[in-house]
Amino acid sequence: MTNHIQNITYPINCQVSQIIDYNFSMIIFKLDDLIWEHRTTAEDISQKTGIGKSTLSTIRNGKNLNVSLKTLDRLCKYFKCKVSDIIEYVEE
């Protein structure tokens, strides 16, 4: 039996530093906090990770998001952090 790993994009519709209620959970997206703590810029992140500046801007501005696992992986490597440092689930 062979296990196949797929690139799956899970939509995360939320606004930067804002809690979104989905009637069953709350999610906080914390990219701006990481950028501030690490004293970095979207330009530097883009150059070192290959994540487009428009993608970073969309995440930071809380527009309609489809954050791929690949993007989360690159951000975790850049910031040397866990996914939970970028996205936080808060139970009601």
GROMACS elastic network, one bead per residue, 0.5 to 0.9 nm:
[ bonds ]
;  ai    aj funct       b0    kb
    5     8     6  0.89551   500
    7    68     6  0.78498   500
    7    69     6  0.71504   500
    7    70     6  0.77015   500
    8    68     6  0.68374   500
    8    69     6  0.69006   500
    8    70     6  0.89666   500
    9    66     6  0.65283   500
    9    67     6  0.64314   500
    9    69     6  0.63979   500
    9    70     6  0.87054   500
   10    66     6  0.62815   500
   10    67     6  0.65613   500
   10    68     6  0.64884   500
   10    69     6  0.78562   500
   11    64     6  0.85025   500
   11    65     6  0.60747   500
   11    67     6  0.61655   500
   11    68     6  0.79814   500
   12    27     6  0.85072   500
   12    29     6  0.89938   500
   12    64     6  0.78746   500
   12    65     6  0.55071   500
   12    66     6  0.57793   500
   12    67     6  0.64447   500
   13    20     6  0.80338   500
   13    27     6  0.89900   500
   13    62     6  0.76481   500
   13    63     6  0.75404   500
   13    64     6  0.55024   500
   13    65     6  0.51526   500
   13    66     6  0.73339   500
   14    17     6  0.87119   500
   14    18     6  0.71229   500
   14    19     6  0.73089   500
   14    20     6  0.58571   500
   14    27     6  0.72411   500
   14    28     6  0.73020   500
   14    29     6  0.69016   500
   14    59     6  0.85728   500
   14    62     6  0.56754   500
   14    63     6  0.73517   500
   14    64     6  0.72447   500
   14    65     6  0.71291   500
   15    18     6  0.52150   500
   15    19     6  0.73263   500
   15    20     6  0.73999   500
   15    28     6  0.77571   500
   15    29     6  0.68225   500
   15    59     6  0.77182   500
   15    60     6  0.75815   500
   15    61     6  0.65963   500
   15    63     6  0.66842   500
   15    64     6  0.84316   500
   15    65     6  0.88650   500
   16    19     6  0.83646   500
   16    28     6  0.72462   500
   16    29     6  0.52980   500
   16    30     6  0.62463   500
   16    31     6  0.71148   500
   16    32     6  0.70039   500
   16    59     6  0.69880   500
   16    60     6  0.54789   500
   16    61     6  0.60976   500
   16    63     6  0.87710   500
   17    28     6  0.60417   500
   17    29     6  0.57348   500
   17    30     6  0.56728   500
   17    31     6  0.80989   500
   17    32     6  0.74733   500
   17    33     6  0.79698   500
   17    60     6  0.87399   500
   17    62     6  0.85982   500
   18    27     6  0.81851   500
   18    28     6  0.59420   500
   18    29     6  0.71559   500
   18    30     6  0.87090   500
   18    62     6  0.85329   500
   19    26     6  0.59998   500
   19    27     6  0.56964   500
   19    28     6  0.50938   500
   19    29     6  0.79602   500
   19    90     6  0.86733   500
   20    25     6  0.81302   500
   20    26     6  0.53821   500
   20    27     6  0.57550   500
   20    28     6  0.70691   500
   21    24     6  0.72343   500
   21    25     6  0.60337   500
   21    27     6  0.73836   500
   22    25     6  0.55128   500
   22    26     6  0.64202   500
   22    27     6  0.85431   500
   23    26     6  0.81229   500
   24    91     6  0.80600   500
   24    92     6  0.77910   500
   25    89     6  0.71753   500
   25    90     6  0.66446   500
   25    91     6  0.56030   500
   25    92     6  0.64824   500
   26    88     6  0.82717   500
   26    89     6  0.58183   500
   26    90     6  0.51454   500
   26    91     6  0.62396   500
   26    92     6  0.71292   500
   27    87     6  0.68487   500
   27    88     6  0.56159   500
   27    90     6  0.61204   500
   27    91     6  0.86721   500
   28    86     6  0.82618   500
   28    87     6  0.56982   500
   28    88     6  0.50158   500
   28    89     6  0.64724   500
   28    90     6  0.75979   500
   29    32     6  0.83757   500
   29    59     6  0.83526   500
   29    60     6  0.85664   500
   29    62     6  0.85228   500
   29    85     6  0.88194   500
   29    86     6  0.59727   500
   29    88     6  0.64688   500
   29    89     6  0.89961   500
   30    33     6  0.53490   500
   30    34     6  0.66241   500
   30    35     6  0.89366   500
   30    60     6  0.84980   500
   30    85     6  0.71258   500
   30    87     6  0.60187   500
   30    88     6  0.76566   500
   31    34     6  0.51797   500
   31    35     6  0.62516   500
   31    36     6  0.86652   500
   31    56     6  0.88117   500
   31    59     6  0.76131   500
   31    60     6  0.64854   500
   31    75     6  0.89382   500
   31    85     6  0.84755   500
   31    86     6  0.57155   500
   31    87     6  0.80661   500
   32    35     6  0.50728   500
   32    36     6  0.61703   500
   32    37     6  0.85941   500
   32    60     6  0.62651   500
   33    36     6  0.51634   500
   33    37     6  0.61002   500
   33    38     6  0.85869   500
   33    86     6  0.86227   500
   34    37     6  0.50523   500
   34    38     6  0.60060   500
   34    39     6  0.82991   500
   34    40     6  0.86080   500
   34    79     6  0.75069   500
   34    85     6  0.79943   500
   34    86     6  0.75193   500
   35    38     6  0.53417   500
   35    39     6  0.59414   500
   35    40     6  0.54149   500
   35    41     6  0.65212   500
   35    42     6  0.78472   500
   35    45     6  0.89463   500
   35    79     6  0.86609   500
   36    39     6  0.50703   500
   36    40     6  0.67498   500
   36    41     6  0.84206   500
   37    40     6  0.80433   500
   38    41     6  0.88681   500
   38    79     6  0.76775   500
   40    43     6  0.83574   500
   40    44     6  0.66357   500
   40    45     6  0.74546   500
   41    44     6  0.52675   500
   41    45     6  0.63296   500
   41    46     6  0.85846   500
   42    45     6  0.50160   500
   42    46     6  0.59612   500
   42    47     6  0.85356   500
   42    53     6  0.64556   500
   42    56     6  0.66539   500
   42    57     6  0.77734   500
   43    46     6  0.51581   500
   43    47     6  0.62089   500
   43    48     6  0.86968   500
   43    52     6  0.89752   500
   43    53     6  0.67008   500
   44    47     6  0.51601   500
   44    48     6  0.61504   500
   44    49     6  0.84259   500
   45    48     6  0.53151   500
   45    49     6  0.58296   500
   45    50     6  0.77786   500
   45    51     6  0.73126   500
   45    52     6  0.88949   500
   45    53     6  0.83375   500
   45    56     6  0.85339   500
   45    75     6  0.80914   500
   45    78     6  0.72987   500
   46    49     6  0.53832   500
   46    50     6  0.52187   500
   46    52     6  0.56291   500
   46    53     6  0.57703   500
   46    56     6  0.77778   500
   47    50     6  0.57592   500
   47    51     6  0.76093   500
   47    52     6  0.84087   500
   47    53     6  0.88570   500
   48    51     6  0.81853   500
   48    78     6  0.75815   500
   49    52     6  0.85837   500
   49    71     6  0.86569   500
   49    74     6  0.59245   500
   49    75     6  0.73658   500
   49    77     6  0.84961   500
   49    78     6  0.69228   500
   50    53     6  0.88692   500
   50    74     6  0.82759   500
   51    54     6  0.84378   500
   51    55     6  0.66919   500
   51    56     6  0.70505   500
   51    71     6  0.68548   500
   51    74     6  0.78185   500
   51    75     6  0.86138   500
   52    55     6  0.51583   500
   52    56     6  0.64397   500
   52    57     6  0.86190   500
   53    56     6  0.50736   500
   53    57     6  0.60248   500
   53    58     6  0.85112   500
   54    58     6  0.60466   500
   54    59     6  0.85992   500
   55    58     6  0.50682   500
   55    59     6  0.62585   500
   55    60     6  0.86054   500
   55    65     6  0.88898   500
   55    67     6  0.87713   500
   56    59     6  0.51168   500
   56    60     6  0.60706   500
   56    61     6  0.85016   500
   57    60     6  0.50417   500
   57    61     6  0.59208   500
   57    62     6  0.83974   500
   57    63     6  0.86873   500
   58    61     6  0.52400   500
   58    62     6  0.60798   500
   58    63     6  0.53560   500
   58    64     6  0.75376   500
   58    65     6  0.70783   500
   59    62     6  0.52836   500
   59    63     6  0.65441   500
   59    64     6  0.82497   500
   59    65     6  0.65370   500
   59    66     6  0.89049   500
   59    67     6  0.80462   500
   60    63     6  0.79736   500
   62    65     6  0.71986   500
   67    70     6  0.82525   500
   67    71     6  0.64490   500
   67    72     6  0.70669   500
   68    71     6  0.52095   500
   68    72     6  0.64272   500
   68    73     6  0.85872   500
   69    72     6  0.50114   500
   69    73     6  0.59833   500
   69    74     6  0.85763   500
   70    73     6  0.50030   500
   70    74     6  0.62147   500
   70    75     6  0.86620   500
   71    74     6  0.51270   500
   71    75     6  0.62048   500
   71    76     6  0.86001   500
   72    75     6  0.51075   500
   72    76     6  0.61123   500
   72    77     6  0.86258   500
   72    83     6  0.68279   500
   72    86     6  0.80887   500
   73    76     6  0.51288   500
   73    77     6  0.62437   500
   73    78     6  0.86366   500
   73    82     6  0.89395   500
   73    83     6  0.78312   500
   74    77     6  0.51322   500
   74    78     6  0.61191   500
   74    79     6  0.86369   500
   75    78     6  0.50277   500
   75    79     6  0.60735   500
   75    80     6  0.80215   500
   75    81     6  0.80840   500
   75    83     6  0.84608   500
   75    86     6  0.82312   500
   76    79     6  0.53061   500
   76    80     6  0.53754   500
   76    82     6  0.58072   500
   76    83     6  0.63425   500
   76    85     6  0.83612   500
   76    86     6  0.78976   500
   77    81     6  0.68205   500
   77    82     6  0.86503   500
   78    81     6  0.79279   500
   79    82     6  0.86155   500
   81    84     6  0.80786   500
   81    85     6  0.62057   500
   81    86     6  0.80302   500
   82    85     6  0.53032   500
   82    86     6  0.71747   500
   83    86     6  0.52419   500
   83    87     6  0.60621   500
   83    88     6  0.81728   500
   84    87     6  0.50161   500
   84    88     6  0.53054   500
   84    89     6  0.79082   500
   85    88     6  0.68409   500
